[in-house]
């Protein structure tokens, strides 16, 4: 008998009678086989009903500002998914096109009895699920496999401060931070046509102007190697090294977490085992800040616009809307790193080349966009565009919440009133110089 999945992770998207057909797991946000609560629930349902489990991935040709950089990384991970499922005797199907058409079509073709999918708080994903469930007559379930404490369990409203969500998380964390049951092989013999990944890579109509990165390598195996390396060489120094862009003091796991190629819960378990007393700073970022971002996007429908900023922040930004700006740059000037600030330009170049900007600089980078833009609306739009276009972990709740923190005071408090920023927290070049060797960073990324 397979292990039971905590029912608090499960949400019914559509109630309907179960049909005697295969269970389909619609993989979307969590693109991995192991440590995946949503896939485990689908496997459990199929085993209990003695029907096959099929896994489906819908490759949308366009997704927000995603470029070939993002598609290449995702496809690299999906290649591993296909192999891992084949080893467990589970068919993997890939359909291309808009989910609202292709997924119902696939479910009809195999006469599915039920469908399970993973949780995602972004508007576009919520809308896709509505469009997929409406024309079908089978039950649909959503399982939060991305958060350790399920997003809908920890809170039912927007949390405007980290400390309020932290208190709620701490009350529930021990209930949900548990070991994973194994993902067992499926009985029987099921075939599927091998996916021609090379053909997909050649014909996918993605924006090829942003090339893939050489590092990190995609996929679950690479993600676990990165975690192992961090536990060995980076965890003990994380609290002291993480805010210095000249040191490799971060975990470098964000791209894997974004594509669901590794589980945050697995990372937390391994980190706690490796350093039970000294891992607080890392777990704060991994658990509280990540779950705060999901909360922001799920319960704040305007998470990607100025209208979603806290009321005090909208008020103060509006009061300073007409303040003179010493510099005002266009989106193109920002994108091509041609501002007057060598540190900002270096950070932008790091992002465009590597698909990653150091976390501390990401805050400075976004705040300077506010300072050098004609309006808060223009600043927020520019920051999201650049983040989503170049960062491997773009188009993600962490990115939306992070830019909203920097530009719109989200999850922050009012600070000293000043021009342009109002009471939004300010960051300066001189402050960065006190934190790390700015000239060394600029020299590295100006060549």
matplotlib code that plots the C-alpha trace (Angstrom):
import matplotlib.pyplot as plt

x = [0.0, 1.4, 1.9, -1.1, -0.6, -1.6, -5.1, -4.3, -2.0, -4.9, -7.5, -10.3, -10.5, -13.5, -15.7, -17.0, -17.6, -14.4, -14.3, -12.6, -9.7, -6.0, -5.0, -3.2, -0.6, -0.4, 3.1, 3.7, 5.6, 7.2, 9.2, 10.7, 10.0, 11.3, 10.1, 7.0, 3.8, 1.5, 3.0, 2.9, -0.8, -1.5, 0.5, -1.5, -4.8, -3.9, -2.6, -5.8, -8.0, -5.8, -5.5, -2.4, -0.7, 0.3, 2.3, 1.6, 3.6, 2.1, 4.8, 3.3, 5.0, 5.1, 5.1, 5.4, 9.0, 10.6, 13.4, 15.4, 17.6, 14.6, 13.2, 16.6, 17.0, 13.5, 13.9, 17.2, 15.3, 12.4, 14.7, 15.7, 12.0, 11.2, 14.1, 13.2, 9.6, 10.5, 12.6, 9.5, 7.3, 5.2, 4.4, 5.4, 3.6, 4.5, 1.9, 2.7, 0.3, -2.1, -3.1, -6.8, -7.0, -4.3, -4.9, -8.6, -7.9, -5.3, -7.6, -10.3, -7.9, -6.8, -10.2, -8.7, -10.6, -9.0, -6.4, -3.9, -1.8, 0.6, 0.1, 1.1, -0.1, 0.5, -2.6, -1.8, -1.5, -4.7, -6.5, -5.1, -6.5, -9.9, -9.9, -8.8, -11.3, -14.4, -14.8, -14.0, -16.2, -13.6, -12.4, -9.4, -7.1, -4.3, -1.6, 0.9, 4.3, 6.3, 5.8, 6.7, 3.6, 1.0, 0.3, -3.5, -2.9, -0.4, -2.6, -5.9, -5.0, -2.2, 0.6, 2.2, 5.0, 7.4, 7.1, 3.4, 3.8, 6.9, 4.8, 2.2, 4.8, 6.6, 3.4, 2.8, 6.3, 6.9, 3.6, 4.7, 8.5, 8.5, 10.4, 9.1, 7.8, 9.5, 8.1, 7.4, 7.6, 4.3, 3.2, 2.5, 4.1, 3.3, 4.8, 4.9, 6.6, 10.0, 10.0, 12.2, 13.7, 16.2, 13.3, 11.5, 14.6, 15.0, 11.4, 10.3, 9.4, 11.2, 13.1, 16.6, 18.3, 19.0, 21.2, 21.3, 23.9, 26.7, 26.3, 24.3, 23.5, 19.8, 18.0, 17.4, 20.8, 22.6, 20.4, 21.3, 25.0, 24.7, 23.0, 25.6, 28.4, 26.6, 26.2, 29.9, 31.5, 28.9, 26.4, 28.7, 29.7, 26.3, 25.4, 28.7, 29.3, 25.8, 25.8, 29.2, 28.9, 32.6, 32.2, 30.4, 28.4, 24.9, 23.4, 22.9, 19.7, 17.2, 17.0, 16.4, 13.7, 12.0, 11.7, 10.8, 13.8, 14.5, 12.2, 12.5, 11.5, 14.3, 16.7, 15.5, 15.8, 19.3, 20.3, 19.0, 20.8, 24.0, 23.9, 21.1, 22.1, 23.7, 21.3, 18.8, 19.7, 19.5, 16.2, 14.7, 15.3, 14.3, 11.1, 9.8, 10.8, 9.7, 6.4, 5.8, 6.3, 3.7, 1.3, 1.8, 0.9, -2.0, -3.9, -2.8, -4.3, -2.2, 1.1, 2.7, 1.5, 1.8, -1.8, -0.6, 1.8, 0.8, -1.4, 1.3, 3.8, 1.4, 0.6, 4.3, 5.3, 2.4, 3.3, 6.8, 5.7, 6.7, 10.0, 12.9, 15.1, 18.8, 18.8, 16.0, 16.7, 14.8, 14.1, 16.7, 19.4, 18.8, 18.8, 22.1, 23.7, 24.5, 23.7, 26.2, 26.6, 29.4, 28.1, 24.6, 25.9, 28.1, 25.1, 23.0, 25.8, 26.2, 22.5, 22.5, 25.5, 24.9, 21.2, 21.7, 22.3, 23.7, 20.8, 22.1, 22.8, 19.3, 17.8, 20.2, 19.6, 15.8, 15.9, 18.0, 15.5, 13.0, 15.3, 16.1, 12.7, 10.0, 7.4, 7.0, 4.8, 7.5, 10.2, 8.2, 7.5, 11.2, 12.4, 10.0, 10.7, 14.5, 14.2, 11.8, 13.8, 17.3, 17.1, 16.8, 14.5, 12.4, 8.6, 8.4, 6.7, 10.1, 10.8, 7.5, 7.7, 11.4, 10.8, 7.7, 9.8, 12.5, 10.3, 7.0, 7.7, 6.1, 6.8, 8.7, 8.0, 8.2, 11.7, 13.1, 11.3, 13.5, 13.0, 11.6, 11.6, 9.3, 9.4, 10.5, 13.8, 16.8, 20.1, 23.2, 26.5, 28.3, 26.4, 27.4, 31.1, 30.8, 29.5, 31.9, 34.7, 32.6, 35.7, 36.5, 33.0, 32.9, 36.3, 35.1, 31.9, 33.2, 35.4]
y = [0.0, 3.4, 6.1, 8.4, 12.0, 14.7, 15.8, 19.4, 19.6, 18.7, 21.0, 19.9, 22.1, 20.2, 17.7, 15.0, 11.2, 9.2, 7.3, 4.0, 5.3, 6.3, 8.9, 11.8, 13.9, 17.3, 18.3, 22.1, 23.9, 21.0, 19.3, 16.4, 12.8, 12.4, 14.4, 15.6, 15.5, 16.1, 13.2, 11.0, 11.7, 10.9, 7.6, 6.8, 7.4, 5.3, 2.4, 2.4, 2.3, -0.2, 2.0, 3.3, 6.5, 8.8, 12.0, 14.9, 18.1, 20.8, 22.9, 26.3, 28.1, 31.4, 32.2, 35.8, 37.1, 33.6, 33.3, 30.4, 30.6, 29.5, 27.0, 25.3, 24.9, 23.6, 21.1, 19.9, 19.0, 17.4, 15.0, 13.6, 13.4, 11.2, 8.9, 8.7, 7.9, 5.3, 3.6, 3.5, 2.2, 5.4, 6.9, 10.5, 12.5, 16.0, 18.0, 21.4, 24.3, 26.2, 24.2, 25.1, 23.2, 20.5, 19.1, 18.5, 16.9, 14.6, 13.6, 12.7, 10.6, 8.4, 8.4, 9.7, 9.0, 11.8, 14.6, 15.8, 18.9, 21.0, 24.4, 27.7, 31.1, 33.0, 34.4, 32.8, 29.3, 29.8, 30.8, 27.8, 25.5, 27.1, 26.8, 23.2, 22.0, 23.7, 21.5, 18.2, 15.9, 14.3, 15.3, 17.6, 18.0, 20.4, 19.5, 22.0, 20.4, 23.6, 24.9, 23.0, 24.3, 24.5, 28.1, 27.9, 26.3, 28.8, 31.8, 32.8, 36.5, 38.8, 39.0, 42.4, 41.6, 38.7, 38.4, 37.7, 34.8, 33.6, 33.1, 31.2, 29.1, 28.2, 26.9, 24.5, 23.7, 20.6, 19.1, 19.4, 19.2, 15.4, 12.8, 11.8, 8.3, 6.6, 7.0, 3.4, 1.7, 1.1, -2.5, -3.7, -2.6, 0.6, 2.1, 5.6, 7.0, 8.5, 12.3, 13.8, 16.5, 17.6, 18.3, 20.3, 22.3, 23.1, 24.1, 25.8, 29.4, 30.9, 34.2, 33.1, 36.5, 35.5, 32.4, 29.5, 29.7, 27.2, 27.0, 25.9, 22.6, 21.8, 18.9, 17.1, 15.4, 18.7, 20.3, 17.6, 18.0, 21.7, 21.1, 18.6, 21.1, 23.9, 21.7, 20.8, 24.2, 27.0, 26.4, 27.2, 30.6, 31.4, 34.0, 35.9, 35.5, 35.7, 39.5, 39.8, 39.6, 38.9, 35.6, 32.5, 32.7, 31.8, 28.3, 28.8, 26.7, 29.3, 28.2, 24.6, 25.7, 27.9, 25.0, 22.5, 20.4, 20.1, 20.3, 23.0, 20.5, 18.1, 21.1, 22.0, 18.4, 18.1, 21.5, 20.7, 17.4, 19.0, 22.0, 21.8, 25.0, 27.3, 27.1, 29.8, 32.4, 30.0, 28.5, 32.0, 32.6, 29.1, 28.8, 32.2, 34.4, 31.9, 31.1, 34.9, 35.4, 32.7, 34.2, 37.6, 36.3, 34.1, 36.6, 39.8, 39.9, 43.0, 41.5, 42.6, 46.2, 49.3, 48.8, 45.8, 47.8, 48.4, 51.4, 53.4, 52.8, 53.8, 57.0, 58.0, 57.2, 59.2, 62.2, 62.2, 61.4, 64.9, 65.1, 66.0, 63.0, 63.7, 60.9, 59.3, 56.3, 54.4, 50.7, 50.2, 52.1, 49.9, 46.7, 47.6, 48.6, 52.2, 54.2, 56.5, 54.0, 51.4, 49.1, 49.0, 48.4, 45.5, 43.9, 44.2, 42.6, 39.8, 39.0, 39.1, 36.9, 34.4, 34.4, 35.3, 38.4, 38.3, 38.7, 41.7, 43.6, 42.6, 44.9, 47.8, 47.2, 47.5, 50.5, 52.4, 51.7, 53.4, 56.4, 56.8, 56.2, 58.8, 57.1, 54.2, 52.4, 52.7, 51.5, 48.4, 47.5, 47.8, 45.8, 43.0, 42.9, 42.7, 40.2, 37.9, 38.2, 37.4, 35.7, 31.9, 32.2, 35.0, 34.9, 33.6, 34.8, 35.5, 37.9, 39.7, 40.0, 41.0, 43.8, 44.9, 45.0, 47.1, 49.5, 49.4, 48.6, 45.2, 43.2, 46.3, 49.3, 53.1, 54.6, 58.1, 60.4, 61.4, 62.7, 60.3, 57.3, 58.9, 56.5, 53.5, 52.0, 53.6, 52.0, 53.9, 53.2, 54.4, 51.9, 49.1, 50.2, 49.7, 46.1, 44.8, 45.7, 47.4, 48.1, 44.4, 43.5, 46.3, 45.2, 41.6, 42.5, 45.5, 43.5]
z = [0.0, -1.0, 1.7, 2.2, 1.2, 3.7, 2.5, 3.5, 0.5, -1.8, -3.3, -5.5, -8.6, -10.1, -8.4, -10.7, -10.6, -11.0, -14.3, -14.8, -16.8, -16.3, -13.8, -15.5, -13.7, -15.5, -14.6, -14.8, -12.0, -10.3, -13.0, -11.1, -10.2, -6.7, -3.7, -5.5, -3.4, -6.4, -8.4, -5.3, -4.9, -8.5, -8.1, -4.9, -6.7, -9.7, -7.5, -5.3, -8.3, -10.2, -13.3, -15.1, -14.3, -17.2, -16.9, -19.2, -19.9, -22.1, -23.8, -24.4, -27.3, -25.5, -21.8, -20.7, -21.4, -21.5, -24.0, -25.5, -22.3, -20.2, -22.6, -23.1, -19.3, -18.9, -21.8, -20.3, -17.1, -19.0, -20.8, -17.4, -16.4, -19.4, -18.6, -14.9, -15.6, -18.2, -15.5, -13.3, -16.1, -16.4, -19.8, -20.3, -22.9, -24.2, -26.1, -27.7, -27.8, -25.6, -22.5, -22.7, -26.0, -25.9, -22.4, -22.7, -26.1, -24.6, -21.6, -24.1, -26.2, -23.4, -21.7, -18.4, -15.2, -13.2, -13.4, -10.8, -11.2, -9.1, -7.4, -8.9, -7.7, -10.9, -12.7, -16.0, -14.4, -12.5, -15.7, -17.6, -14.9, -15.2, -19.0, -18.8, -16.2, -17.7, -20.8, -19.1, -17.0, -14.8, -11.3, -11.1, -8.1, -7.3, -4.9, -3.4, -4.0, -4.1, -0.6, 2.6, 4.4, 1.6, 0.6, 1.3, 4.7, 6.1, 5.4, 3.7, 3.0, 1.8, 4.4, 4.2, 6.6, 6.9, 10.6, 10.5, 8.0, 9.8, 13.0, 11.1, 9.4, 12.6, 14.1, 11.2, 10.0, 12.1, 10.8, 7.2, 7.2, 7.0, 5.0, 1.6, 0.8, -2.1, -5.5, -6.5, -9.9, -11.7, -12.2, -15.7, -19.0, -20.7, -23.8, -25.1, -28.2, -27.3, -27.4, -30.1, -28.0, -30.7, -33.1, -30.4, -29.7, -33.4, -34.1, -30.8, -31.7, -28.8, -28.7, -29.6, -28.9, -25.3, -25.4, -22.9, -20.1, -19.8, -16.0, -14.1, -15.9, -16.0, -14.4, -11.1, -11.1, -11.5, -8.8, -6.3, -7.1, -6.5, -3.2, -2.2, -3.0, -1.0, 2.0, 1.8, 1.1, 1.4, 4.2, 7.2, 5.6, 4.2, 6.8, 6.5, 2.7, 1.2, 0.8, -0.8, -4.6, -4.9, -3.0, -4.1, -0.9, -2.2, -2.8, -6.6, -6.3, -7.4, -11.0, -10.0, -7.5, -10.1, -12.6, -9.8, -10.6, -6.9, -3.9, -1.3, 1.3, 0.3, 0.6, 4.0, 5.3, 4.0, 5.4, 8.8, 8.8, 7.8, 10.2, 12.7, 14.6, 12.0, 9.2, 10.3, 7.8, 4.8, 6.0, 6.4, 2.7, 1.6, 3.6, 4.8, 1.9, -0.7, 0.9, 1.5, -2.3, -3.1, -0.6, -2.3, -5.8, -4.7, -2.6, -4.3, -7.8, -8.7, -7.8, -11.0, -10.9, -8.7, -7.7, -5.7, -3.5, 0.1, 0.6, 2.5, -0.3, -3.1, -1.1, -0.6, -4.2, -5.5, -3.3, -4.9, -8.4, -9.7, -7.9, -10.3, -11.3, -11.9, -14.4, -16.4, -18.6, -21.2, -21.0, -23.8, -21.9, -18.8, -20.9, -22.6, -19.3, -20.4, -17.2, -15.4, -12.6, -13.2, -10.4, -11.8, -15.3, -14.0, -12.2, -15.4, -17.4, -14.9, -15.3, -19.1, -19.4, -16.6, -16.1, -12.4, -10.5, -6.9, -4.5, -2.7, -6.0, -7.2, -4.5, -5.4, -9.1, -8.8, -6.5, -8.9, -11.7, -9.5, -8.9, -12.7, -14.2, -15.0, -12.8, -10.3, -13.0, -15.6, -13.1, -12.0, -15.6, -16.6, -13.6, -14.2, -17.9, -17.4, -14.6, -16.5, -19.8, -18.4, -15.0, -15.2, -12.2, -13.7, -14.2, -10.6, -7.4, -5.9, -8.7, -8.5, -4.7, -4.8, -7.3, -5.3, -2.1, -3.8, -5.7, -3.8, -0.1, -0.2, 3.0, 4.3, 6.4, 5.9, 6.2, 6.2, 3.7, 0.7, -2.9, -5.5, -3.0, -0.4, 2.5, 0.4, 1.7, -0.1, -1.2, -2.3, -4.0, -0.9, 1.2, -1.2, -0.9, 2.8, 2.3, -0.4, -2.8, -5.5, -7.7, -7.8, -8.9, -11.6, -12.9, -13.3, -15.2, -17.3, -19.5]

ax = plt.figure().add_subplot(projection="3d")
ax.plot(x, y, z, "-o")
ax.set_aspect("equal")
plt.show()
